[in-house]
């Protein structure tokens, strides 16, 4: 009896994997077409505007391609580490804030304006203050990335927590459950889709925060590498860095989507 069900689950997993890979391929193809099209529409000089073929040559075909790859991948590793710091800091703050704001509306009214302020002030303007407070090390990277991630994730998770069925919340209360019991047994499970949406939205935000922190504070990673390459007119390196970090963002987004699909299948939703 278990074999047909197992085959069904495997078939569903295979179908989801194929769909995700097809979506990834379509996204990459669309990005490539848009890239080439914009270079042609705006008539960008070939000295400044590099196409997919130029980036491929820089990373694969040129005589010094191995050194180029080592440079770009080393910078990417640092950027991913920096993005991970900001992503973790921002998501932890967003989850904690969403839970507290949902349980205690008074706290939300007092603190939400501060979160909106962080969102409304450009990060470039806040950067000098952050650097003065935390220095130019990991704490600054976490703070700058966390600020970019915080507000969108906070709002998304709060909406998910408040999407719980009022009838289900009342059932818990009728059976003697507290407000915290209703939150734990009904609101938290119902917020799972919003949580994964927040994860997906936060990935490019975390990378953006990391790139800004590297440019303005740490002097490492792709963020600083791009600025340094522009100053030296190394436009092939600039485009390679942009392409690699963009691909990393798309792949991470796809991985989170795959994780969400697996969780939904496992929970039967």
N, C-alpha and C positions, 0 to 999 in steps of 0.2 A: 504493500500500500504506500510505503514511503518513497518508492522509486519514481513513480510518475510525478509526485510533488517535487522531488529533488530535481527532476528533469525540467519541470516548469520553472523552478527558481533559477536554474542555470541558464535556461533559455531567456528568461527575463533579464538576467544580469548581462548576457551576451548582447541582447538587443539594446540595452541601455548603454553599454560600452561602445557599440557601433554608432549609436546616435550621438554620443559625446564626441567621438573621434571625427564623425562627419561634421558636427558643428565646429570643432576646432579647425578642421581643414578649410571649411567655408570662411571662418573668421580670418584665417591667415591669407586666403586667396583674396578676400575683400580688402584687407589691409594692403596687400601688395598692389592691387589694381588702383586703390585710392592713392597710394604713395606715388606710383608712376604717373598717374593722371595729374596730380597736383604739381609735380615737377614740370610737366609739359604745359599745363594751363598757365602757370605763372612764369614760364620760360626761365627757369632757374639755371644759372650757369653750371655747366658740368664740373667746373672747378670747385664749386661750393655744394651743389646739390648732387648727392650720390644716390644711385639707384640700387635695386637688389643685386644686380650683377657686380657692381663695384664693391658692395659689402661682402659678397661671396668671394670675390678675388682677394680682398684684404684679409679675410679670415681663413681661406682655404687654398687659393691658387698661387698667390704671390710667393716669391722665394723666401720671404721672412714671415710667412703666414703663421708658422708655429709660434714665433715670438709674439705676433699680434694676438693670437688666440690666448696665449698665456697671460698677456697683459689684460685683455678684456675680461677673461674668465676670473682672474684674480680680483679685479675691481668688482665684478658681479657678485662674487662670493661675499665681499665686504658689504656691498649694498644689501644683499639678501639678509645678512646678519643684522644690519642696522634696521632694515624694514621689519624684521622679526621682533626686535626690541620695541619699536613703536607700535606695531600691531598688538603685541601682548599687553603693553601698558594701556593702550587705548581701549582694547576689548575688555580687559579686566575692569577698568573704570566705568565703561559703558554698562556692563552687566550689573555691577554693584549699584551704580546710580539708578538704572532702570528698576531694579528690585526695590530699592529704598523709596524711590519716587512713587512707585505703584502702591506700596504699602502705606506710605505716609505722605499724603497730598500736601501737608504743610511744608514739609522739607522740599518738595518739588517747587512750590511757589517761592521759596526762599533762595534755592540754589540754581534753578533752571536759567534765570537771567545771566548767571556767571558763565554757564555753558554756552549760551547764545553769544555772549561777549567774546569768548574765545573763538567762536566760529566766525564772527563778523569782522574781527580785526585781522588783516593779512598777516600770515605767518612771518613774512619778511620783516614786518614792522616789529613783531614780538621777538624776533631772533636775538637782537642785541641784549635784551633784558634776560632772556633765557640763558644766553652764554655767560652773562655776568653772574647769574645765580649758580649755574651748574658747571661752568667751565666748558671745555671743548672735548669732553669725553662721552662715555656711553650714556650718562644721565641726560645730557642735552639731546642726544639722538632719540632716546626714549620719550623725552618731553615733547619734542617737536613732532615726532611721528604720532605720538599719542593724541596730541591736539587735533591733528588732521583726522584721525580715526574716530575720536570720541563722539562728536555731536551726531553725525549720521547714524552711527551704530546705536547710540543712546535712544534716539527718536524711534528708530526701527524696532528695537527690542521692546520699548515701552508700548508701542502700538500692538505688538504681538501679545504682550502680557495682558493688555486690556481688551483683547479680542476674545477672551474666554466667555463661554456661554453663561449669561446671567442665571439661567435655570440650573445649570450644573453647580454654580457657586451657591445657590440657595439650597440645593440638595445637601451639600456638605454642612451648611449652617443648620439645617433642619435636624440633621443627625448629631448635632452637638459640636460640630467642628468650629474652630476659631477662624478668624480672618487669615491667620498664617496658614492654617490647614487648607483653607480654600485656595490660597495662593500656591501652596506647594503641590497640591493634588490636581488642581484644575488649570490655574493660570500658567504655571511653568510648562507643563506638557503642551498646552495649546500654543505656546510661543515658539515652538521648535522651528516652524517655517520662517518666522521673522528672524530668528537667530542665525539661520543659514544665509538668509538674505543679507543680514548685517556683515557676516563673514565675507561674502562675495564683494560687497560694496567697499569693505575696508581694505581689501588687498591693494588695489591701485592707490588708495589714499595713503597706506603705509609706505609704499614705494615712493610716492611723491614726497612724503615727509622725510624719508631717508635721503633722497637726492638733495633736498634743500639743506638738511643738516650737514651733509658732506660738503656741499658747496660753501655754506656760510660758516661752518664751525670746525669740522674735523679734518678737512683736507684729505679725505680718503674716499675710496669707492668710485663708482661711475659718476656720481654727482660732481665730484671734484675733477675727475678725469675728463669729462666733457668740457668743462670750463677751461681746463688747462690746454686741452687739444685745440679749442677754438682760438686761444691766444697765440698758439703756435701754427695756426692755419693747417692743422692736421684733420681735415674734414672727413677723410676716410675713417679715422678713429672715432670722430664724433658720431657719424652715422652708425658705425658698428656698435658703439655703446648704446645708442638709442634703440637700435633694433634688438639687441640682446636683452635689455631690460624690459622692453615691450613684450617680447616672447615669453620672458619669465613671468610677467604679469598675467598673460593669457593662459599659460600652463597652470599657474597656481589657481586661477579662477576656475579652470576646468576641473582641477583636482577637488576643489571644494564642492563643485556641482556633483561630481561623482560620489563624494562622501555623502552628500545630502540624499542622493538617489539610493545609495546602499542603506542608509538609516531608515528611509521611508519604506523600503522593501522589507527590511527586517522587522519593522514595527507593524507592517501590514497596512500602511496608510497610502 
